[in-house]
């Protein structure tokens, strides 16, 4: 196990092979983590192998056709 997460850490998870979500680690028990989604109040229990320590690693695990398009700074400014 390369990445070991601790409560309070930020991680990324890829759902349904195409959705990238930022999560916060709530609890770690052996190879499982309880995570809370940063964009909602929901949470689930997942294996640590499904979590990525940074966004770039998570995007690289996705198939090329499902990867998010690169956004310009204007897209981020006008699409709040």
N, C-alpha and C positions, 0 to 999 in steps of 0.2 A: 504494500500500500504506500504509494508515493506521497500523497497528500494526507495530512492529518489535520482535521478541523477541530476547532474549539468553540464553545459557546460564545456568541457575540461576533464571530467571524462572518464576513460577507463572502458568498459563493455564488456560482451560477449553475443553473440546471437547464438542460435541453429537454423539452417536452414534445412528444409526438413527432420527433425528428426535425421539427421546424420552428418551434417556439422557444426563444431564449428568455429566461426569467432570472432576475436577481433575487437572491434569498438571503436570509440571516439564519445562522445556526443557533438553535435553541438548546438542544441537548445532544450529547454524543454517548452512545452505548455500543461498545465493541465496534462492529463494522457498520452500524446504522446511525443516522442523524435525524433528529426531528428538526424540520426547517419551517420557517415562516416566510411567506411571500412578502416582498417589500412593497408590492403594489396593491395588496389586499390584506384582509385579516385572516386568510386561510393558511393552512400549513399541512404538511404530511410527513411521514417517516420514510426515508429512502436510504439505500446503501450509499456509502461514501464514494463508491466507484461511479455513481451517477452525477457527482458534483465536481465542479471545476473551480480552481482557485482564482482564475482570472477570465475575463471575457474572451480574450483572444483564443485561449485553449478550447473554450466551449464552442466558439464559432468554427474552429478548425475541425471539430468532431462532427459537424453537420455536413450533409452532402452538399456539393457545390450549388445545386439548384435551389436549395432551401436557405442558403446563407443570406443574411440581411444585406441589403444594398448599402453601400457607403453613403452617408449623408454629408451634405455640405453644412457649413455653419449657418447658412441662411435657412435650411430646412429645420434645423433645431430651433432657430429664433422664431420662425413664423408658425410652427406646428406645436404649440404648447398644449 
